[in-house]
Amino acid sequence: MSERRYSPLATLFAATFLFRIGNAVAALALPWFVLSHTKSAAWAGATAASSVIATIIGAWVGGGLVD
């Protein structure tokens, strides 16, 4: 069987694409899961807000570390 070789850039693009798709699915699935188990839109909204807040704080801290 022949060995396939992919360029590092193509591998990076594929990994980034899959990572972003996974994050998008998680952003929808987690509040939906909370809504289905608690039947509370407030808890589902709090779950969605907490994930957004965590992303903002992570970007703020990470951006400061990178600079």
C-alpha positions in Angstrom: 0.0 0.0 0.0 1.4 3.4 -0.9 2.0 5.9 1.8 0.0 9.1 1.5 1.8 12.4 2.3 -0.1 15.6 3.0 1.5 18.9 3.2 1.7 20.4 6.7 -0.4 23.4 5.6 -3.3 21.1 4.4 -3.1 19.2 7.7 -3.3 22.4 9.6 -6.3 23.6 7.6 -8.1 20.3 8.0 -7.5 20.3 11.8 -8.6 23.9 12.1 -11.8 23.2 10.1 -12.6 20.1 12.3 -11.9 22.1 15.5 -14.2 24.9 14.5 -17.0 22.5 13.5 -16.6 20.7 16.9 -16.9 24.0 18.7 -20.0 25.0 16.8 -21.7 21.7 17.5 -20.8 22.0 21.2 -22.1 25.5 21.4 -25.5 24.2 20.2 -25.5 20.8 21.9 -24.6 21.9 25.5 -27.5 24.4 26.0 -29.8 22.0 24.2 -28.8 19.2 26.6 -29.4 21.5 29.6 -32.8 22.6 28.2 -33.9 19.0 27.6 -32.9 17.9 31.1 -34.0 20.9 33.2 -36.9 22.2 31.0 -35.6 25.7 31.9 -34.8 28.2 29.2 -33.0 30.3 31.8 -30.5 27.5 32.6 -30.0 26.9 28.9 -29.3 30.6 28.4 -27.0 30.7 31.4 -25.1 27.7 29.9 -24.7 29.4 26.6 -23.7 32.7 28.2 -21.1 31.0 30.3 -19.4 29.3 27.3 -19.3 32.7 25.5 -17.9 34.4 28.6 -15.3 31.7 29.0 -14.3 32.2 25.3 -14.0 36.0 25.8 -11.9 35.6 28.9 -9.7 33.0 27.3 -9.1 35.2 24.3 -8.3 38.2 26.5 -5.8 36.3 28.6 -4.4 34.4 25.7 -4.0 37.6 23.6 -2.2 39.2 26.5 0.2 36.3 26.8 0.9 36.1 23.1 1.7 39.8 22.9 
